[in-house]
Amino acid sequence: MYQSDVESFLASDVARAVKDEVQLAFTSPPFPLNRKKRYGNKTGEEYLEWLGELASPLGDLLAEDGSLVVELGNAWEPGEPVMSTLALRALLKILESGGLHLCQQFVVHNPARLPSPAQWVNVDRIRVKDAYTNVWWMSRTPRPKADNRKVLIGYSPAMKKLLERQSYNAGGRPSQHHIGKKSFLTDHGGAIPPNVLTISNTVSTDEYRRYCMEADLRPHPARMSPKLAEFFVRFLTDEGDLVLDPFAGSNTTGATAEELERRWLSIEPEATYIAGSIGRFTSVENVSAVA
């Protein structure tokens, strides 16, 4: 994990050494919120230009079949109960500036998310709570490395019964699909997940937070769920591949990559957050923060 802003890292010898080697760049950059946060989010057109300028050098680090996966939160117009198109424009800017292909959109639903935007949801009561983010999967090639067999989910009770019964109503459907007699009779060990991921991010006390409290360190206020990082690391990489997070924060991505036996690089400018991230590696020996 390197203490650096992303611009300096991309111009460094370290970045040049891993050019064309990163299998997955997975990150959640600071969201374009209307209010400045301590972790350094940008706003408005500044945010748009900033992400666009980073797209090309980040894309250059990817392996030929590598992927860039970016979580972008929703934005709202200042002082008005209307959504901003800034996040969508940022996506287009990344694709165009980086010369990347858009592989798939994922929606990450957090049912436990607190109501926001507070003014329009809690006070004026004219909107419902904003409870999801978009995750955009991009790549240098239309066919990047990916294998959905690595992220299978449990079969539904109905599917389990069907596999036990080994029969179902085959034939045509009103949708004009034709279901073969044996299309769904093979047990593949799980179901292919949808591109809507439901992840409740409700943990208030975990090893990371306990470590920060004991070490008197300020925890990162916008921590990514390890389950989100795990999904994409499993889906898009193999053991030994290199994973990069250029906006590491508390280093959820690096810790997940370590657990799944991937190599990793994480970039974070704030020394306090780097020191706190050691709490994610309590089972690893000889981990320390170096100034």
N, C-alpha and C positions, 0 to 999 in steps of 0.2 A: 504494500500500500504506500503510495507516494503522496507527500504533502505538496500540492501544487494546484493552481487553477488549471482548468482544462486547456486553455489556450497555450499556456507555457508547456504543458505536457506534450501536446501535439507537435510542438516545435523542438522537442527534446531528442537526445540520442536514444533514449529508451523507446520512444515511439517509433523512431526510424528502425530500430532493431527488430520490432515486431510487425513491420509493414507486411501485408499480405498473409499474416499468420493468425489473426484473431478470428476464431470460429464464431464467437457470439459477443457482440457488444450489447449488453443489456443494461438499461438505465432508466431512471425516473428523474429527469431534470427538474429544477425548480419550476413550479407551475406559475403561469402568468396571472398571479393574484393582483387585485387592485391595491392591496396594502403591502408595503415592504415587510419582509420577514427577516429575522436575524440570519437565516442561512443564505440570504443573498439572491432572492428571486428578482427577475427583471419584469418590467411591465410594458404593455402596449407594443408599439412598433419597434422599440428597442429589443424586446424579447424576440420578435419575428426575425429581425436582421441577425441577431446574435446566434440563434439556432441555425439559420441558413448558412452563416459563415463557418460553422463547425461541421456541417454535413459532409463536405468534400474530404477534408483531412481524416475524419472518422471513417468514411467509406474506404479510404485508401488503406486503412489498417486491416480491413476484413480479408480473410481468405477468399479465394475465388468462389467457393460455395458457402461462404460465411453469411451471417445474418446480423442485422441491426434491429433491435427491438426496443421501442421507446414508449413509455407510459406518459400520456398527456392528459392532464385534468381539464375540466371545463372552466371556462372563463365567463365572467358577466360584465356587462357594461357598467361603468362607475355611476352609482346613484340611480340606476334604472333597473326595473325587474325584467330585463331582457338579456338573453345570452349573447356573448361575443363570438364572432367567427374566428377569433385569433388562433385558437388551437387547431382548427381545420386549415387555416392559412399557413400555420407553422408546419403542419404535415406536408402540405404541397411544396413548401419552401425546402424542406429536407429532401424530398424526393427529387425535385428539380436540381437543386444545388449539388446533391450527392450522386446524381445519375443512377438512382436506385429503383428497383421494382417494388411495388406494394404487393406482398404475398397474401396477407390476410389481416382483417381487423378483429380484435378481441375486445369484448366488454367485460370489465371486472366489476362485479356488483358486490358492494359491502353493505349487507342489510343492517349492520350495527352502526353505520356511520351517523354522526350527529346531524341534526337538521341544519341545512345551509342552502342558500344564503340566508342568514338569520333574519335580516330585515324583512325579506319577502315571505319567508316560510313561517317564522315564529311570531313576528310582530304584526305585519299587515295581513298575513294568512292568505296570500294570493298566489302562492306557488307551492308545489310539493317539494320534499327534500331531494337534493341532488345526491344520489347514492351510488354513482358509478364513475369509473374513468375509462378512457379508451387506451388500449395498448395496440400499437401498430407494428406489424412485422414486415420488415423490408430487407432486401438483399441485392447483391451485385448481379446475380443471375436469376432467371425465372425458376430455377430448380436448385435451391440451396439444400444443404444437408438437413434432413428432417425425418423423423420416424415416429408416427403417432402410436406405435405399439409400445413405446416407452412411457406413455402417459395415459394408459387405459384406466377407466374408472369401473367401479363395481356394476355388475348387471342389475337391472331393476328386478323386483320380485316377479313381474310378468315374464320377463325374458328368462329368468331361471326356471320357471315352470315350463316355458316353451322348450327349453333345452332338455328338460327331463322327459317331456311328453314326446318330443321329436316329431311333432306335426303341428300344422297351423293352416289357416285359410289362404292358400296360394291363389295366384291368378291376377286378373286385372283389378285396378283400383279406379275410383272416380277421377283421380289426379292423372290418369292415363299411364301410370307406372304399372309394370307387370312384375309381380313377385313370383320368382321361381319356387318350385316345390322344396328345394334344399338350400335356398338362399340364406336362411337364418338358423340352420341346424348345427353349425360348427361352433364349438366352444373355443373362442380365441383368448380366453383368460380375462376378459373384460370388454367393456363397451368403448367405442371411440368417443372422446369427450366433445362437447359442443364448444363453439367459440365464445360462449358466455360462461365466465368463471365466477362462481359465487364463493367469496372468501371473506369471512367475518374477521375483521381486524380489531379484536376486542382486548388483546393482552395488555394489561397495565403493568404487570410485574413479571419479568422473565429474567434469565441469567444476565442478559445485557443490561437491563435497567438496574438490577441488584448490584452489578459490578460498578456501574456509574455512581450509584448512591454510596457504596462503600468507599469508592475512590474520590468522592466529592467532585464528580465531573458532571457537567451539564449534558443530559442525553439529547440526542437529535430529536427535534420536534415533529419531523415528518418521516417516520420510519416505514420502510416497505415491508410487506408481509413476506416472511421466508417462503410461504407456500407459492406465492406468485413467482419468485425467482426460481424455485425448484422446478416448477412446471416448464419454464422455457429452457432452463439448463438441461433438463432431461430430454426434452423434445428435440432440441436443435444441436446438441453436442454429444460427443462420446468421451469416455475416460481419457485423460491426457490432453484433451483439447484446451485451447487458451480462451478464457472468458475475461472480458474487459468491462468495467463500470467506470465511466468518466465522471460521474456525479455520485460518488459512493456514499456520502453521508455516514451512516453508522456501519457501513460495509456488510449489509445483508447479502449482496451478491457474492462477495468474496468468500464469506463464511459458507454459503450454500455450495459454491464451487469446490471449496476445500472438502466439505463433507461428501460430495459426490465424486471426489478424486479427479477434478479438473484443475489445470493450472489457472492462475488468475492474476489480474492487475487491477487495482482500484485507485482512483484519484480523488483526493479531497483536500481543499485548501485550509480547512479549519483544524488546527492541532488538537483542540479539545475533543472533537468528534473522532479523530484518529485514535487518541488515547482511550476513549471510551469503547471503541470498536474491539479492543482486546477482549472485552467481556463476551464477545461472540466466539472466542477461541479458547475457552477455559479448559478444554480437553487436550489442547495442543501444547507441547512443551517448548520452552525457550522462546516465548512470544514477548516482545517488549516494544515500546514506542521509542524511536530514536529521533532526536531533534535535528 
